[in-house]
Amino acid sequence: MDLDKLKQANQIYESLAEKTIDEALNQLNTYDHLDIEVLNLVKSLIHNSHQPSIYFEQKVSQHYQTPLSQTWQKGDQIGGYELLALIGQGGMSLVFKAMRVNSETQKPVAIKLFNLAHQSPELKARFQAEQSMLAELSHPNVIEFHHGENTDQGESFIVMELIDGGLPIDEYVSKHALNTKQIVALVIQATEALQYAHNHLIIHRDIKPSNIMIDGNGHLKVLDFGIAKLINPKNEGLTESQAKNTLMALTPSFASPEQIKAERIDVTSDVYSLAAVLVYLLTDQLPFPSNRMLNACVDDEHHVRKLLKTEVQDQDLRHILMQALQPDRNARYSNMFAFNEDLNAWLAQKPVSASKDSWWYRLNRFAVRRTALFSTSLLLCATIVIAVIALSIQNQSIKLEADKANAVKQFMLDSFSVTDPNVSQGVDLSTKDLLRSAANKIMIDDGMDPAIKLELYVALALANGRLGYYPEAIDLLNDALIIQPQNEQATALLAQYLFSAGEIKTVNELLTQTQEDNFDTKSQAAAVKRVRANVLAQAGDYESALIHFDALGPLTTSDIDTIKNQSLLAEIHYLKGESVRSVEIIQSLKRAFPLPATDVLNLKLNSDLVQYYDRVGNFSAAMALTQENIQAYRKILGEDHPDLGIAYNALSAFQWLDGQLDEALISAETSKEIFRKRYGDSSEGLSQAHGNAGAVYYYQEKYELAIDELAQAAGILQGIFGPDHPETMNAKANLATILNATGNPEKALPILQHMYKVESKTLGKNHRSTLYTQQSLALTLAKMGQYDQATAHAKTCVELIKENFTKELNFINHAHSVLGRVYFMAGNHQLAIEQNLIHINGWTEGDENNFARSLQLIAASNQALQQFVQAAEFYKKWTNHLAKTYGETDVKYLQGMLQWAEQSQSMNQRDQAHQLLSLVAHTLKENDLNFPEIQSKLLELSR
């Protein structure tokens, strides 16, 4: 064979490697003058069953060395590691055994170096994004990823666990002559690893024998996620074209049809590929025709069906494999867990879902599992008789269930008969009234069958809970658990509603008594485990929360479960102060699982995303999503539903945060109207609407109106909950904040002192709410000139928060910022600088305004200490942050620039002041901005 032609074929193939198959073949057909032998070689590379580089090396390795293997040799160093020995090589990469330089105690690792010839800037960006995601994987059957890097010189590599003495699964099966059951048991380990990855939104998409290793102890590891993708196909800014399946990014013998055809992939693509590997291991033959890439997989199903019929004797196992290998992804197992379930069932000789269900099939499976019972025809007949009796009992059970259903139906008709105008006589009863009426009927009916009563209690609790009537739902579930203390559905719902109602102490007591791992129903066990993880995360124990999150994998049976689990993961990251990650997770979910706009679960995801956008300061996105929610609520709930009022309250808050004060006031008034129509002059939603209106009036400098609105908000909640309830306290805290901001600290002080006294007694001095109140108290005392008391309170807060909230860095940093503000007001500028520096150096995300204020105070403190260079440095950082947060045409940024200019004049930095004033004037003119106060101040400073 001509070596030059081989080289030319390989070069052409590499030029096509990042194209889809159709694109590659179309381009290949344009090479009119290409030698026919070279053309055939390229086509052979395209549809060859192995990676092209391996095929090429088999042909010319003795004559030709790839540039990658010439670049890296034993003894080279990269990223602080020394390469010890080459242990693997492919078309895109080399794998070395390596050791950390100057570290004899650390275990050796594997380092995978990627071929620079295949790395576009987009691929490098994807590499970095995906390696950071893969580093979070921690599963006994997934190779451990340490980290991935792009060096300054442009090399890309990943550091991962080294499997010494391991073998690819096909070599291991051959060496140890494993039987069918042993092979299936090995592959089950791979299903568990891949299900775990799917739960973390990662699809492997290159499953093949060489990527499934067995170590010396027979333990399986899935490796080489090098071309793995996030379930969201457009994640990390990749375009659709960049997310396609390229020639190099798949192995034809094991790739799914949708990969071959460059279509969208999902978790079922990994199911397909793993099933193909299992066929290969069982038959020692490749599962599909060698020309499947060129023939668009049209012969795949016929080929594999014929192979299985010849080589796999067990009918159930054939059915499992055929379902997993369906060309239509909708006909496959919906996820890796379902595939795992059937393989485990087959191994245990139980019925499998892939086989047609019938009483004879199930009886046959029973007989196979218990062959001793069927050793004689006499026992066989006896067993059949027993089976007939069992079926008779089952029929009786079905009749009982039907009777119960009829009883439930009649009860519901009786309970809701009040909706009949002849019964209600013109009285408009709310849903809550109807539910309460139904609950009362259950309670007074002593003759009702306990099983029916239990079912009704749970059904009514679910209805109340879905409408947000948590106290009523909790009471009903407690009644249900009196009838049947171990009822799994009632327990799971009770845990969820207690958590939603904020009854953390009670939910902790319930969780202590509950062992969800022993539940028979996976969905109920998952619901309890999600609550458990959320409670732990709320308490700051993120590590334990993530352990429980990982345990949800085996309990995941549907896409809905996946959505709920990932929503929980987003919440954990949010509580950890990693809201950017939370936004990414929810956005990925919404793309991977598109739901109708009016779907309740979609609205829940939107609501969560609004919260995360708020935390990262993306108020415009939060506001847009809230408006989307409002449209959905109107469509499915009407114009006066409380949820619509809640959405308008959220919109109002984002509008005043975004400076849209008139619009915010309209939204607040709309919310007031909705809640007054539904509940009169007393409801939590109405109180929140008053609070939003108060904030708007404050920013409009209508201080009397602001104080009046906030006083009404506090008064409503006091009437509902009493004077010392946390909700009432929170409203009073808002009122105190406005009183402070409007120069009335003497009016705010008694409110805060009372709150601090009550919360210290009822919640304890270490409680989050108490500490927030103490911080407000410290700032109020400082404004009144009582600096010693203010400093004592602020310092105590820092100590208590560091002691009791060690993992909540944002909370700790905020405490330092409060102490810094107190020191600043007291004129202790050196200590003020120290505390505010701690805040900004430890800050990751959260209140952008608070971060900006710390920068401003550091600048002002340096100015007070005559340290003008440092002052100018931090004034610049402050205004840069305002520009980043609000934009260079926002009034807040322009006010900041003018304040810096004014302070520059006082520090005799005339040139600096002139530049700043010129920049503000230019911004106003170029953007045709009309800010009278800004223009007036600009004129004053320019004189």
HELIX and SHEET records of a PDB file:
HELIX    1   1 LEU A    3  LEU A   16  1                                  14    
HELIX    2   2 ILE A   21  LEU A   28  1                                   8    
HELIX    3   3 ILE A   36  HIS A   47  1                                  12    
HELIX    4   4 PRO A   52  VAL A   60  1                                   9    
HELIX    5   5 PRO A   67  THR A   71  1                                   5    
HELIX    6   6 LEU A  116  HIS A  118  5                                   3    
HELIX    7   7 PRO A  121  LEU A  134  1                                  14    
HELIX    8   8 ILE A  169  HIS A  176  1                                   8    
HELIX    9   9 THR A  180  ASN A  199  1                                  20    
HELIX   10  10 PRO A  209  ASN A  211  5                                   3    
HELIX   11  11 ASN A  235  GLY A  237  5                                   3    
HELIX   12  12 SER A  241  ALA A  243  5                                   3    
HELIX   13  13 PRO A  257  ILE A  260  1                                   4    
HELIX   14  14 VAL A  267  THR A  283  1                                  17    
HELIX   15  15 ASP A  300  GLU A  311  1                                  12    
HELIX   16  16 GLN A  315  ALA A  324  1                                  10    
HELIX   17  17 ARG A  329  ALA A  331  5                                   3    
HELIX   18  18 MET A  336  LEU A  347  1                                  12    
HELIX   19  19 TRP A  359  ARG A  369  1                                  11    
HELIX   20  20 THR A  371  PHE A  374  5                                   4    
HELIX   21  21 SER A  377  SER A  415  1                                  39    
HELIX   22  22 PHE A  416  THR A  419  5                                   4    
HELIX   23  23 PRO A  421  SER A  424  1                                   4    
HELIX   24  24 THR A  431  ILE A  444  1                                  14    
HELIX   25  25 PRO A  450  ARG A  466  1                                  17    
HELIX   26  26 TYR A  470  ILE A  483  1                                  14    
HELIX   27  27 GLU A  488  SER A  500  1                                  13    
HELIX   28  28 ILE A  504  GLN A  513  1                                  10    
HELIX   29  29 GLU A  516  ASN A  518  5                                   3    
HELIX   30  30 LYS A  522  GLN A  538  1                                  17    
HELIX   31  31 TYR A  542  ASP A  550  1                                   9    
HELIX   32  32 GLY A  553  LEU A  555  5                                   3    
HELIX   33  33 ASP A  559  LEU A  575  1                                  17    
HELIX   34  34 SER A  579  ALA A  592  1                                  14    
HELIX   35  35 VAL A  600  VAL A  616  1                                  17    
HELIX   36  36 PHE A  619  LEU A  637  1                                  19    
HELIX   37  37 PRO A  642  LEU A  657  1                                  16    
HELIX   38  38 LEU A  661  TYR A  679  1                                  19    
HELIX   39  39 GLU A  684  TYR A  699  1                                  16    
HELIX   40  40 TYR A  703  PHE A  721  1                                  19    
HELIX   41  41 PRO A  726  ALA A  741  1                                  16    
HELIX   42  42 PRO A  745  THR A  762  1                                  18    
HELIX   43  43 ARG A  768  LYS A  783  1                                  16    
HELIX   44  44 TYR A  787  ASN A  804  1                                  18    
HELIX   45  45 LEU A  809  MET A  825  1                                  17    
HELIX   46  46 HIS A  829  GLY A  842  1                                  14    
HELIX   47  47 GLU A  848  ALA A  864  1                                  17    
HELIX   48  48 PHE A  868  TYR A  886  1                                  19    
HELIX   49  49 VAL A  891  SER A  906  1                                  16    
HELIX   50  50 ARG A  910  GLU A  926  1                                  17    
HELIX   51  51 PRO A  932  SER A  942  1                                  11    
SHEET    1   A 6 GLN A  77  ILE A  78  0                                        
SHEET    2   A 6 TYR A  81  GLN A  89 -1                                        
SHEET    3   A 6 SER A  93  ARG A 100 -1                                        
SHEET    4   A 6 VAL A 109  PHE A 114 -1                                        
SHEET    5   A 6 SER A 156  GLU A 161 -1                                        
SHEET    6   A 6 PHE A 145  ASN A 150 -1                                        
SHEET    1   B 3 LEU A 167  PRO A 168  0                                        
SHEET    2   B 3 ILE A 212  ILE A 214 -1                                        
SHEET    3   B 3 LEU A 220  VAL A 222 -1                                        
SHEET    1   C 2 ILE A 202  ILE A 203  0                                        
SHEET    2   C 2 LYS A 229  LEU A 230 -1                                        
END                                                                             
